Amino acid sequence: MKSIENKTSLILDLFLCMVFIPILVTLGPAHHWFYQWPLFSIISCAYLYGCYFVVMRINVPKLLISKRYHKIASIISVLVIITYLLSLYPLPDMEFVTPSLSEYQTKVRNFGVSVTLWLMFSLVMGYALTISFVKELYEQLILKKKIEAQRDKAELAVFKAQISPHFLFNTLNSLYSLVIGTSEKAENAFIKFSELLRYTYVTIEQELVSLGDEITYIQNYIDLQSIRLNKHTVIKWEYSVDDASLKVPPMLMLTFVENAFKYGASTCQDCVIHISLNVKEGLLKFHTHNSIMKHADEFRKDVPIGVENCKARLCSLFPEKHSLTTINENGVFDVSLIIDLT
């Protein structure tokens, strides 16, 4: 999929470099410049190519989506100023027998060169902006298809693996009635496990859930893990949220929590698992920190799969509005996720 995107981008760039600008120059008044002012012609053509690649590089559609209008205005303003300065390039005066006629013809010629330069600049900018929007739309369509395929695959996997919810919960209720009074820890485990399953079934088809429900889900998962672990593993879980009604995709942070316990917990060695969540004014900050208690080869083999899936999901859900940093150094795995939910 990535190779198709790269080939499309390369074809569009080559079309501008080898077809669009050469035709623009040779079929317009600018083709005379190369004979009269070769240095000015080379500078002008190089500048037009530069304008195109600058516009493609900054990706105007994504800047518009992220509302970074000041950056767009700044870059466009700089290009306009450079174009204006280039239009003032000191070309040699035209020589006629009558000095006044020479001065007049020089001004007319300079005006014509300036108009031609501005026209070519406008056409190149128009082409660049059009292509950038077309590319963004094309990439979004491909990404949408990819997400739909992944979602269909995930739903199929859940469908294959799932038991009838009514049968499952009825069975859990029956088992719960058998352990009532025998062990408080067993009762708590059944309750939390039932809540986890119920949340999973309820949210499987939902695009967004409240942040409060997601925190409760993480809390239940941590509590279940705590029941099976002994004193060797210390769990430090803390959260601070100023608005629990904010909407987030379900189970977005679960992969990192699972990895923290899968690779950072031990029943025979002392270790600490840090998990924190902070949400203030729509900015979500999630962090996990744990020692790698499993074999390093197992960790390198398994972790990237879940992490890469989360990266793809974050890119599709929060383009240009998130950052994910993972560090695996000195036997420690650290995850830092920041999302702008506004």
N, C-alpha and C positions, 0 to 999 in steps of 0.2 A: 504493500500500500504506500509505504514511504517512497519507494523508488518511482512510483507513478507520479506522485506529487513533485518530486525533484525533476523528473523528465519534463513535466508540463511547464514548470517554472523555467527550465533551461530553454525550452522551445520558444517561449514568449520573450525571453531575454535576447535570444539569438535573432528573433524576428525584428526586434527594435534595432539591434546593433547592425545587422546585415541587410535589412530591407527598409524599415521605416525611415530612419534618419538618412541613409544614403539617398533614398528617393526624395525625401524632403529637401535635401541640399541640391541634388542634381537637377530637379525639375523646377526649382525656385530661383529667385534672383541670386541666391547665395553661391551658385556654381561659378560666377565670375570672380568671387572673392579669392579663390585659390590662385588665380593668375595675377591678381593685382596686390593682394595683401595675404600672403601665405601664412604668416605668423598669426594674424588675427583670425584667419579661417580655422587653423588648427586649435587655437585656444577656444573658439566658439563651439566647435564640434565636441571637443573634450568636455567642455562645460555642459553641453546638452546631455551627453552620456552620463556625466556626473549627476545631473538633476534627476535623471530617471532612476539611477541606482540608489540615490539618497531617499527618494520617495518610496521606493520598494523596500528599502531597508527599515525605515521607521514604521511601516505597516499602518497606514492611516486608518483603515477600518477598525483595527484593534484599539488604536488610540481613541477613536470616537466612542467605541463601546465602553471603554474604561473612563470616558469623560475627561481625558487629558488634553483639553482643547488648547491650553497654553503652549504645550509642546508643539502641536501642529502649527499654531499661529507663529511661533518663534522660528521654526524651520522654514516655513513658507516665506516669512518676512525676510529672512537671511537670503534666500534664493532670489527674491524679487530685488533686493538691494544689490546683490552681485550682478544680476542681469542689467540693472540700471547703470552700474559702474562700467560694465562691459560695453554698453551702448555708447559710453563716452570715450571709448578707445580712440586715441589720437591718430587718426588716419591722415595721410599726406594731403595737402591742399591741392585742389584742381587748378591748373594753370591755363589762363586765357590771356589774350593780348590786353583786354580791358580788365584792370584789377577788380572793379566792382562786380563784373560778370563772374570772375573767378570766385569771389567771396560768396556770391549768390548760389552758384552751381555747387560749391563745396557744401553749403548749408543744406541744399536740396538733396545732395547725395548722402550726407550724414543722416538726414531725416529718413531717407529710404532704407539705409542700412539699419537704423534703429528700429524702424517698423518691422523689417524682415526678421531681425533678431528677436523682437518681442513676439512676433507671430510664431516662429519656430519654438521658442520657449513655451508658449501657451499650448501648442500642439503636443509637444513632448510631455508636458505636465498633465494635459488631458489624457494622453495615452497611458501614462504611468498610473494616474489615479483610477482610470477605468480598469486597467489590468489588475491593480491591487485589490479592487472591490470584487472583480470576477474571481481572482485567485482565492480570496477569503471565502466567498460564497461556495466555490468549488471544494475547498478544504472543509468547510462546515458541513456540506452535503456528504462528503466522504466520512467525516467524523460521526455524523448522525447515523449513517448506515452501519458503521463499525460498532457504535454504541448499541444500536438496535440488535445487531447480530450477537453481541456479548450478552445483552439482556435476555434475548431469546434462549441463548445457550444456558444462562444461569437459571432461567425459569424452567427449562427442560430438566436441568440437573436437580432442581428442587422437586419438580414433579415426580421424577424417577425415584428420588430418595424419600419423599415424604410419605407418611402414613396418614390415613384419614384423620383430620384434626379431632373430630368427635370421638373416634375410637381412642386416639392417643390421650386426650384429656380425661376421658372416662376411665381409662386404665390407670392413669396417674392418680386420679381421685380414689380409685379402689386401693391402690398401693398405699396411698397416704393414710387411708382409714386403718390399714394394717399396722402402721408404725406409730400411730397416735399414742402417746404416753410411754412409748418404749425408749425414745431418745429425742431430746430437744434438738440436737444437732441434725438428726435425720429429718425431723419435721421441717426445720428451716431450709435444709437442702432441697426437699421436695417442693416447698413453696417457691423458692427462688428459681429452681429449675423450670417449674411450670410457668412462672412469669416470663422467663427468658423465651421459652417456646411460644407462648402466647404472643409475645411482642414480635417474634420473628414471623409468625404466620400472619399477624395483622398488618405488618409494615411491608411485607414482600412486594405488594403491588402499589405501595404509596411512594410518591416521589419525595415528599417532605414530611417530617414529623417535628414536634416541638422539641426544643433543646432540653426542657425538663424531662421529657420521656426518655430521651437519649441518655441523659445523665443517670436516670434510674436504671436503665438497661446496663450501663457500664458498672454501676454500683452492684447490681445483682450478680454480674459476671465475676467481679472482684471478690464478692462475698463467697460465691461458690468455690472459687479457687482457694480462698483462705481456709475453707473447711477441710480441703484435702491436704493442705500443706502444714508443716510443723513449724516449730519456733526458729528453724534455721533460715527461713525466708521471711524477711520483714517487708511488708507492703506499705508504702506511703502514698496514699491517694488523697488528693485535695482538689477542690474546685471552688471557683468564685464566679458567679453569673449575675449580671445586673438585670437581665431580662430573660426569664426561662421560657417565654412564649415565642422567642425567635425560632424560625423554621430552618432546619438543617436536613440534609439527606440522611436516611436511616443507616445506622451501623457504619458510618463513615470512618470512625476512629477505631473500630473494633479490631481491625487487622493488627494495628500497632500494639493494642492492649494484649491481644492473643500472643503476639511475638514476644512481648516482654515476659509473659509467664512461660511460654514454651521454651525459651532459650535462657531466661534469667532466673528461673526458680530452681531450688534444690532442696532435697530432704536430708542431705548429709553434710552440706557446706553452708557456712553463713553467707548470706547475700541480701541485697536490698533492691527492691523494685520501686522506682519513683514514677508516679503518674500524676500529671496535673492538667487542669483545664481552667482557663480564665477567659471570660467574655466580658468586654467592657465597651460600650458605645458601638456595638456591632462588629467589633474586632475579636475574632476567636483565636486564642493561643493554646495549643495542645502540645504536651511534651511528655516523652517517656525516656527513662534512663535506667539501664540495667547492665549488670555484668553478664558476660556470655559464659554460662555454666555448661552448655553442651559443647561437644567437640567442634572445633572451628570449621572443619570441612563440612559438617552437617549444616552449620549455620550459613555458610556461603552458598550451599546448594539450595536450601529451602527458602530463606528469607526474601531474596530478590523477586520471587514470583508474586508473593502477596504485595510487596512494596510497589512493584511495577504496575500491578493491577490498580492499586490505589492512586498512583501517579496518573494513569490514564483516566481514571474516574474523576479526579480533581481537575485535570485539564479540560475535560468536557463540561463539568459543572461550574467551575469557577475560572474561566480563562482570564488571565492577567489580573486575577484578584486573589491569588494564593501563593504561598511559598512553602516548599517541603524540603527539609534538609535532613539527611541521614548520615551519621558518622559511625564508622566501625573501626575503632582504633584501640590498641592496647587492651584488648579483651573487654571492651565496653561498647555497647550499641546505644546510640542516642538518636532520638527522633524529635524534630521540632517542626510543627505545622502551624502556619498562620493563614487565616482566611478572613477576608473582608466580606461580611454577611450583609452589608448595607446595599 
